[in-house]
C-alpha cells in the first residue's frame, strides 16, 4: 500500500524540556516524508503560548483530553487527517531518515504499526552511560533483548513509532489511566494499544525497524540508583494495570523471556567483570528486577489506586548507578 500523507505528533508537558522540544520539532520538520508536524501541549498554558509563538507555521494545540501522554497523543490523532501518524518524544531528536524507514515498514503486507530504535544521549562528557544495555528501557531506549534486525514484535517503544491512523481509530486510540502523566514514570500505553490492535485485527503485524533511529536525551536525574528503583517500580505497576486490562498472557509474553533468560545472562557477565565496574552494574540489574516484580505485586493487589503512590524504596543521596 502506498502511503500518501504522514503527520508527526510531538507531545510536551513541561518547560524544563524547552531546549529538547525545539530540537525534536526541528528534526521532525526536516523529515522529507512528513506532511505536517503537530505539537500537542499537555495542560501547560505557558508552554502552549511559548510553543505557539515559536512555531507559528505549525499546528500547536492543547491536549483536549485528560492530562497525560495518552490524551495528548489522541488529540494529535484526532486533529490530523493523514494516513499515517508518527510519534516522536519531546526529548528525542530524529535522524534525517527516521521517518522514511518507518513509512517503508508500514508499506509491508499487513504491517499496521512500526517502532524505531532509540539511542541514549547520556549527560556525560564521554557520552557513556552507567546502565548495562539490558536496562536501557529505563531511560526509554532500545535495550538488549530486542531484535537486532528488522522483525515483527508484540509492541513498539513509545519514543519513536508510527501507525496507520485508521487502525488507531478503530482500536479506540490510546487509553487513559495507563501510561505517563507528568513526571510519574509510568508506561505501557503503547503496549496496550498494540495488543488491542492485534485482537481486533487478526493477522496485523507490528514491526521493529532499527534503521529508523532517534537520539533520546537522558537527563542527569535519570542516571541514579534512586531513579532506577523508582522507574522499575512504576514499570511493575504499569504491567499490573496492563495485565488487568488485557490479561497476563499477552501483557507478560515478552517480559517472561527477558526476566528468565536475558537478565540472568547479563548478571553473570557483569559479575565476571568485577574489577571494571561489573559489580555495580550487576547490582543495578538485580535491583531493577526486584523493584519491578515488587511493583507488579503491589499493582496486582491494590490495582490503579497505587499508580501515583511514591516508590517504596528511595535513596537520600542521588548516587549515579556507575559511581564507586
C-alpha positions in Angstrom: 0.0 0.0 0.0 1.3 3.4 -0.9 1.3 5.9 1.9 0.1 9.3 0.8 0.3 11.6 3.9 2.2 11.4 7.2 1.7 13.5 10.4 4.4 13.7 13.1 2.9 14.3 16.5 5.1 15.6 19.4 3.6 15.8 22.9 5.1 18.1 25.6 4.2 18.8 29.2 7.0 20.9 30.8 9.1 24.0 30.0 12.1 22.2 31.6 12.5 20.4 28.3 12.2 23.5 26.1 15.6 23.1 24.5 14.9 19.4 23.9 11.5 20.2 22.4 13.0 22.7 20.0 15.5 20.0 18.8 12.7 17.4 18.5 10.4 19.7 16.5 13.2 20.9 14.2 14.3 17.3 13.5 10.7 16.4 12.6 10.4 19.4 10.3 13.4 18.1 8.4 11.8 14.8 7.6 11.1 14.7 3.9 8.2 12.3 4.3 6.4 14.5 6.8 3.2 16.1 5.5 2.7 18.0 8.7 4.1 18.4 12.3 1.7 18.8 15.2 2.8 19.9 18.7 0.4 19.0 21.5 0.9 20.7 24.8 -0.4 18.7 27.8 -2.3 21.2 30.1 0.6 23.7 30.5 -0.7 27.1 29.4 2.6 29.0 29.4 4.3 26.3 27.4 1.5 26.4 24.9 1.8 30.1 24.5 5.6 29.8 24.1 5.4 26.9 21.6 2.7 28.7 19.5 4.9 31.8 19.3 7.9 29.7 18.4 6.3 27.7 15.6 3.5 29.8 14.0 3.8 27.8 10.8 2.8 24.6 12.7 -0.3 23.4 14.4 0.4 23.8 18.1 -2.6 22.7 20.1 -3.6 22.0 23.7 -4.4 18.5 24.9 -8.2 18.2 24.5 -8.4 15.1 26.7 -7.4 14.2 30.3 -3.9 15.1 31.4 -1.4 12.6 30.3 0.5 11.3 27.3 -2.3 9.1 26.1 -4.7 12.0 25.9 -2.1 14.2 24.2 -1.4 11.6 21.6 -5.2 11.1 21.0 -5.5 14.8 20.5 -2.9 14.7 17.7 -4.5 11.7 16.1 -7.9 13.4 16.1 -6.6 16.6 14.7 -4.9 15.2 11.6 -6.4 13.5 8.5 -3.1 12.0 7.5 -2.9 8.3 6.5 -0.1 7.7 9.0 0.6 9.2 12.4 4.1 9.1 13.7 5.0 9.9 17.3 8.3 11.4 18.5 9.1 12.2 22.1 9.8 15.8 23.1 13.3 14.8 24.3 14.2 12.8 21.2 15.9 14.0 18.1 15.2 12.1 14.9 17.9 11.1 12.4 17.3 12.6 8.9 16.0 9.2 7.5 14.0 8.3 10.7 10.5 8.8 9.2 11.5 7.3 5.8 12.3 3.9 7.4 9.1 3.9 9.4 7.0 4.6 6.3 8.7 1.9 4.3 8.0 -0.6 7.0 4.3 0.4 7.0 4.1 -0.4 3.3 4.9 -4.1 4.0 1.9 -6.5 3.9 -0.3 -6.5 7.0 2.0 -4.1 8.9 -0.1 -1.6 10.8 2.4 -0.2 13.3 6.2 0.2 13.5 8.7 1.3 16.0 12.2 2.5 15.6 15.4 2.4 17.6 16.1 4.9 20.4 19.8 5.5 21.2 20.6 7.2 24.5 22.3 10.5 24.6 23.9 10.5 28.0 24.6 13.6 30.2 28.3 13.0 30.3 31.3 14.4 28.5 32.4 10.9 27.3 29.0 10.0 26.0 29.0 6.8 28.1 26.1 5.8 30.3 26.0 3.8 33.6 23.3 1.3 32.7 24.1 -2.1 31.1 22.4 -2.4 27.7 19.8 -4.7 29.2 18.4 -1.8 31.3 18.2 0.9 28.7 14.4 0.6 28.7 14.6 2.5 32.0 15.6 5.7 30.0 13.2 5.0 27.1 15.8 3.5 24.8 16.3 0.3 22.8 17.8 -2.4 25.0 19.4 -5.8 24.7 16.6 -8.3 24.3 15.0 -6.6 21.4 15.6 -7.9 17.8 18.9 -6.7 16.3 17.4 -6.6 12.8 14.0 -5.8 11.3 11.4 -8.1 12.8 7.8 -8.5 13.9 7.3 -7.7 17.6 4.5 -7.5 20.1 4.8 -3.8 20.7 6.8 -0.7 19.9 8.7 1.8 22.1 6.8 5.0 22.5 9.6 7.4 21.9 9.7 6.5 18.2 6.7 4.9 16.5 4.1 5.2 13.7 0.7 3.7 12.9 -1.8 3.7 10.2 -4.2 6.3 11.6 -7.4 4.3 10.7 -6.1 1.4 12.8 -5.5 3.6 15.8 -9.0 5.0 15.5 -10.6 1.5 15.1 -8.8 0.4 18.2 -10.1 3.3 20.2 -6.9 5.2 20.5 -4.5 5.3 23.5 -6.3 4.5 26.8 -6.2 7.0 29.7 -5.5 5.5 33.1 -2.3 3.9 31.8 1.0 5.5 30.8 2.9 8.6 31.7 1.2 11.5 33.4 3.5 14.4 34.1 6.8 13.2 35.7 5.3 9.9 37.0 7.4 7.3 35.2 4.6 5.0 34.2 4.4 3.4 30.8 2.8 0.6 28.7 0.2 2.7 26.9 1.7 1.9 23.5 2.0 -1.8 24.5 -1.7 -1.9 25.4 -2.6 -0.3 22.1 -0.6 -2.8 20.1 -2.2 -5.7 22.0 -5.7 -4.3 21.3 -4.9 -3.8 17.6 -3.8 -7.5 17.4 -7.1 -8.6 18.9 -9.4 -6.5 16.7 -7.4 -7.2 13.5 -6.1 -10.8 13.4 -3.1 -11.1 11.2 -2.0 -7.5 11.7 1.7 -7.1 12.2 3.7 -4.7 14.5 7.2 -4.2 13.2 10.6 -3.2 14.7 12.8 -1.2 12.3 16.2 -0.5 13.8 17.4 1.5 10.8 14.9 4.2 12.0 16.8 5.9 14.8 16.3 8.7 17.3 18.7 10.1 19.8 16.9 10.1 23.2 18.3 12.5 25.7 18.9 11.2 29.2 18.7 13.9 31.9 21.1 13.7 34.9 18.4 12.8 37.3 17.8 9.5 35.4 21.2 8.0 35.9 20.9 7.5 39.7 20.0 4.4 41.7 17.0 6.2 43.1 15.6 6.8 39.6 16.4 3.2 38.6 14.4 1.9 41.6 11.5 4.3 41.1 11.3 3.7 37.3 11.4 -0.1 37.7 8.8 0.0 40.5 6.4 2.0 38.3 7.1 -0.3 35.4 5.8 -3.1 37.6 2.8 -1.0 38.4 2.2 -0.4 34.7 2.5 -4.1 33.9 0.0 -4.9 36.6 -2.5 -2.4 35.2 -1.9 -3.7 31.7 -2.4 -7.3 32.8 -5.7 -6.4 34.4 -6.9 -4.9 31.1 -5.6 -7.4 28.6 -4.7 -10.5 30.6 -1.4 -11.7 32.0 -0.5 -13.9 29.0 -0.5 -11.1 26.5 0.9 -8.4 28.9 3.9 -10.5 30.0 4.6 -12.6 26.9 7.9 -10.8 26.1 8.7 -9.9 29.7 8.9 -13.5 30.9 11.7 -14.3 28.4 13.5 -11.1 29.3 13.3 -11.9 33.0 14.3 -15.5 32.8 16.9 -15.5 30.0 18.2 -12.1 29.2 18.8 -10.7 32.7 20.4 -13.8 34.3 22.9 -13.9 31.5 23.6 -10.1 32.0 24.2 -10.6 35.7 26.7 -13.4 35.1 28.5 -11.3 32.5 28.8 -8.4 34.8 30.0 -10.5 37.8 32.8 -11.7 35.6 33.9 -8.1 35.2 34.0 -7.1 38.9 37.2 -5.1 38.5 35.7 -3.0 35.7 32.5 -1.9 37.5 30.7 -5.1 36.8 29.6 -5.4 40.4 27.7 -2.2 40.4 26.1 -3.0 37.0 25.1 -6.4 38.3 23.6 -4.8 41.4 21.7 -2.4 39.1 20.2 -5.3 37.2 19.1 -7.2 40.3 17.7 -4.0 41.9 15.7 -3.2 38.8 14.3 -6.8 38.6 13.3 -6.9 42.2 11.8 -3.4 42.1 9.8 -4.3 39.0 8.5 -7.5 40.5 7.6 -5.8 43.7 5.7 -3.0 41.8 3.8 -5.7 39.8 2.8 -7.4 43.0 1.6 -4.2 44.6 -0.3 -3.3 41.4 -2.0 -6.7 41.2 -3.1 -6.4 44.9 -4.2 -2.8 45.0 -5.0 -2.0 41.4 -4.8 1.5 40.0 -5.1 3.2 43.4 -1.3 3.0 43.8 -0.5 4.5 40.4 0.6 7.8 41.8 2.0 6.5 45.0 5.7 7.1 45.7 8.1 4.2 45.1 8.5 2.1 48.2 12.3 2.5 48.1 14.3 5.6 47.8 17.9 6.9 48.4 18.7 10.1 50.2 21.7 10.6 48.0 21.4 10.8 44.2 24.3 8.5 43.5 25.0 7.6 39.9 24.5 3.9 39.0 28.1 3.5 38.0 29.6 5.6 40.8 32.1 3.8 43.1 
